[in-house]
Amino acid sequence: MLNYFVHESSFIDQPCHIGDGTKIWHFSHIMKNAVIGKNCNIGQNVLVGSEVILGNNVKVQNNVSIYTGVICEDDVFLGPSMVFTNVINPRSFIERKEEYKQTLVKRGASIGANATIVCGCTIGRYALVGAGSVITKDIPDFALVYGVPAKQMGWVCKCSQKLNFENRNAICNICGYHYVMVDNNTVKEIER
């Protein structure tokens, strides 16, 4: 008995692992050796490629292709029609499967609609990537980035509220989490 939901129009190749409580909606394709955690939501027309790893509670909106080499940790949000790549210099007449680069999206990060993530990048914990952005380099934890190419425009809380730092400290005015700026590229959450 399945402990997850798959719409009848979707294809699930075997072997793969799909966690309890996950929902896979219309016209999606989960390829062999994919690993999908518990309580994920896979929207309409989504491709989850071979050997992709999705943690628990990952939300994948409609029209997203997640290619081999992508790892998303727990609580990641992938916005509608955002794009991952897996080869730096593709050509239709040259097979480069041995050149696939790993892309890591760390816990709690959110990627906006129509963003493009160039392979080989790491997106930090709870980072927020604005809609339509192009990511070409690693993004720090809690960073707010947007643009083409994306540039860091600030810092965000776990709850996604923009943080305002004074004397290297910030307290979220929505949820009350406290952050300290360690250096210009590092923000850390202080335990409550």
TORTI-945180 format. One line per field, with one value per residue (C-alpha): residue number from 1; residue in one letter; z, x, y. Coordinates in nm, 2 decimals. Each point is the difference from the previous one (the first is absolute). Layout:
<sites>
n: [NUM, ...]
res: [A, ...]
Z: [Z, ...]
X: [X, ...]
Y: [Y, ...]
</sites>
This chain:
<sites>
n: [1, 2, 3, 4, 5, 6, 7, 8, 9, 10, 11, 12, 13, 14, 15, 16, 17, 18, 19, 20, 21, 22, 23, 24, 25, 26, 27, 28, 29, 30, 31, 32, 33, 34, 35, 36, 37, 38, 39, 40, 41, 42, 43, 44, 45, 46, 47, 48, 49, 50, 51, 52, 53, 54, 55, 56, 57, 58, 59, 60, 61, 62, 63, 64, 65, 66, 67, 68, 69, 70, 71, 72, 73, 74, 75, 76, 77, 78, 79, 80, 81, 82, 83, 84, 85, 86, 87, 88, 89, 90, 91, 92, 93, 94, 95, 96, 97, 98, 99, 100, 101, 102, 103, 104, 105, 106, 107, 108, 109, 110, 111, 112, 113, 114, 115, 116, 117, 118, 119, 120, 121, 122, 123, 124, 125, 126, 127, 128, 129, 130, 131, 132, 133, 134, 135, 136, 137, 138, 139, 140, 141, 142, 143, 144, 145, 146, 147, 148, 149, 150, 151, 152, 153, 154, 155, 156, 157, 158, 159, 160, 161, 162, 163, 164, 165, 166, 167, 168, 169, 170, 171, 172, 173, 174, 175, 176, 177, 178, 179, 180, 181, 182, 183, 184, 185, 186, 187, 188, 189, 190, 191, 192]
res: [M, L, N, Y, F, V, H, E, S, S, F, I, D, Q, P, C, H, I, G, D, G, T, K, I, W, H, F, S, H, I, M, K, N, A, V, I, G, K, N, C, N, I, G, Q, N, V, L, V, G, S, E, V, I, L, G, N, N, V, K, V, Q, N, N, V, S, I, Y, T, G, V, I, C, E, D, D, V, F, L, G, P, S, M, V, F, T, N, V, I, N, P, R, S, F, I, E, R, K, E, E, Y, K, Q, T, L, V, K, R, G, A, S, I, G, A, N, A, T, I, V, C, G, C, T, I, G, R, Y, A, L, V, G, A, G, S, V, I, T, K, D, I, P, D, F, A, L, V, Y, G, V, P, A, K, Q, M, G, W, V, C, K, C, S, Q, K, L, N, F, E, N, R, N, A, I, C, N, I, C, G, Y, H, Y, V, M, V, D, N, N, T, V, K, E, I, E, R]
Z: [0.00, -0.10, 0.28, -0.25, -0.28, -0.37, -0.26, -0.26, -0.28, 0.16, -0.06, 0.28, -0.12, 0.22, 0.21, 0.18, 0.36, 0.08, 0.36, 0.19, -0.05, -0.33, -0.27, -0.37, -0.23, -0.37, -0.28, 0.21, -0.05, 0.28, -0.16, 0.14, 0.31, 0.10, 0.37, 0.12, 0.38, 0.21, -0.04, -0.33, -0.25, -0.37, -0.22, -0.35, -0.29, 0.22, -0.09, 0.28, -0.17, 0.08, 0.33, 0.10, 0.37, 0.16, 0.38, 0.21, -0.05, -0.33, -0.21, -0.37, -0.20, -0.35, -0.31, 0.19, -0.14, 0.27, -0.19, 0.11, 0.24, 0.20, 0.37, 0.20, 0.38, 0.22, -0.02, -0.34, -0.22, -0.38, -0.17, -0.32, -0.32, 0.17, -0.18, 0.10, -0.24, 0.03, -0.26, -0.04, -0.38, -0.16, -0.37, -0.15, -0.19, 0.30, 0.29, 0.32, 0.27, 0.17, 0.04, 0.20, 0.28, 0.35, 0.10, 0.37, 0.14, 0.38, 0.26, -0.01, -0.31, -0.24, -0.37, -0.18, -0.32, -0.33, 0.18, -0.17, 0.21, -0.19, 0.10, 0.26, 0.23, 0.37, 0.13, 0.37, 0.28, 0.00, -0.29, -0.21, -0.38, -0.17, -0.29, -0.34, 0.15, -0.16, 0.26, -0.12, 0.33, 0.35, 0.23, 0.37, 0.27, 0.06, -0.30, -0.21, -0.36, -0.33, -0.34, -0.32, 0.10, 0.36, 0.25, 0.38, 0.10, 0.37, 0.26, 0.10, 0.30, 0.00, -0.04, -0.31, 0.15, -0.11, 0.29, 0.09, 0.18, 0.26, 0.16, -0.17, 0.17, -0.13, 0.15, -0.23, 0.07, -0.11, 0.18, 0.24, -0.11, 0.08, -0.25, 0.02, -0.30, 0.04, -0.30, -0.33, -0.14, 0.31, 0.21, 0.28, 0.20, 0.37, 0.20, 0.17]
X: [0.00, 0.13, 0.04, 0.02, -0.23, 0.08, -0.25, -0.09, 0.16, 0.35, 0.28, 0.21, 0.31, 0.13, 0.20, -0.04, -0.09, -0.30, -0.07, -0.33, -0.25, 0.16, -0.24, 0.09, -0.24, -0.10, 0.24, 0.31, 0.29, 0.21, 0.30, 0.18, 0.23, -0.16, -0.04, -0.30, -0.05, -0.31, -0.29, 0.13, -0.23, 0.10, -0.21, -0.14, 0.24, 0.31, 0.30, 0.21, 0.31, 0.20, 0.19, -0.15, -0.04, -0.29, -0.02, -0.31, -0.27, 0.14, -0.26, 0.05, -0.24, -0.12, 0.23, 0.33, 0.26, 0.24, 0.29, 0.26, 0.25, -0.25, -0.04, -0.26, 0.01, -0.31, -0.26, 0.12, -0.25, 0.05, -0.22, -0.20, 0.20, 0.34, 0.28, 0.30, 0.29, 0.24, 0.27, 0.20, 0.06, -0.27, -0.01, -0.27, 0.26, 0.24, -0.10, 0.13, -0.18, 0.34, 0.03, -0.33, 0.07, -0.16, -0.23, -0.09, -0.30, 0.03, -0.27, -0.28, 0.11, -0.26, 0.05, -0.25, -0.19, 0.19, 0.34, 0.29, 0.26, 0.33, 0.13, 0.28, -0.14, -0.09, -0.30, 0.03, -0.24, -0.31, 0.13, -0.26, 0.04, -0.22, -0.23, 0.18, 0.35, 0.30, 0.23, 0.36, 0.18, -0.04, -0.26, 0.07, -0.25, -0.28, 0.09, -0.26, 0.11, -0.16, 0.08, 0.18, 0.25, -0.12, 0.16, -0.04, -0.24, -0.03, -0.07, -0.32, -0.13, -0.11, -0.35, 0.12, -0.04, 0.28, 0.24, 0.13, 0.34, 0.12, 0.34, 0.02, -0.32, -0.36, -0.32, -0.28, -0.30, -0.24, 0.12, 0.26, 0.30, 0.34, 0.29, 0.36, 0.22, 0.33, 0.15, -0.12, -0.09, -0.12, -0.31, -0.07, -0.32, 0.04, -0.18, -0.31]
Y: [0.00, 0.34, 0.26, 0.28, 0.14, -0.02, 0.14, -0.26, 0.21, 0.00, -0.26, -0.14, -0.20, -0.27, -0.03, 0.33, 0.10, 0.22, 0.09, -0.02, 0.28, 0.12, 0.12, -0.02, 0.18, 0.00, -0.09, -0.03, -0.25, -0.14, -0.18, -0.31, 0.04, 0.33, 0.05, 0.21, 0.06, 0.00, 0.26, 0.14, 0.17, -0.06, 0.23, -0.05, -0.07, -0.06, -0.21, -0.15, -0.14, -0.32, 0.02, 0.33, 0.03, 0.20, 0.02, 0.01, 0.27, 0.12, 0.20, -0.01, 0.22, -0.06, -0.04, -0.06, -0.24, -0.12, -0.17, -0.25, 0.16, 0.20, -0.05, 0.20, -0.03, 0.01, 0.28, 0.14, 0.19, -0.01, 0.26, -0.04, -0.06, 0.06, -0.18, -0.21, -0.07, -0.29, 0.06, 0.32, -0.02, -0.21, -0.10, -0.23, -0.20, -0.06, -0.22, 0.15, -0.22, -0.06, 0.38, 0.05, 0.24, -0.02, 0.28, 0.02, 0.19, 0.00, -0.03, 0.26, 0.18, 0.15, 0.05, 0.23, -0.06, -0.01, 0.02, -0.18, -0.19, -0.06, -0.34, -0.03, 0.26, -0.03, 0.20, 0.05, -0.08, 0.22, 0.21, 0.17, 0.02, 0.25, -0.08, 0.00, 0.01, -0.18, -0.16, -0.04, -0.04, -0.13, 0.19, 0.03, -0.11, 0.25, 0.21, 0.19, -0.01, 0.11, 0.13, -0.11, -0.11, -0.02, 0.23, 0.00, 0.27, -0.08, -0.26, -0.19, -0.18, -0.36, 0.13, 0.19, 0.35, 0.24, 0.07, 0.34, -0.01, 0.25, -0.05, -0.34, -0.12, -0.05, -0.12, -0.10, 0.22, -0.28, -0.31, 0.14, -0.21, 0.17, 0.01, 0.11, 0.11, -0.19, 0.16, 0.16, -0.34, -0.19, 0.04, -0.24, -0.06, 0.02, -0.27, 0.11]
</sites>
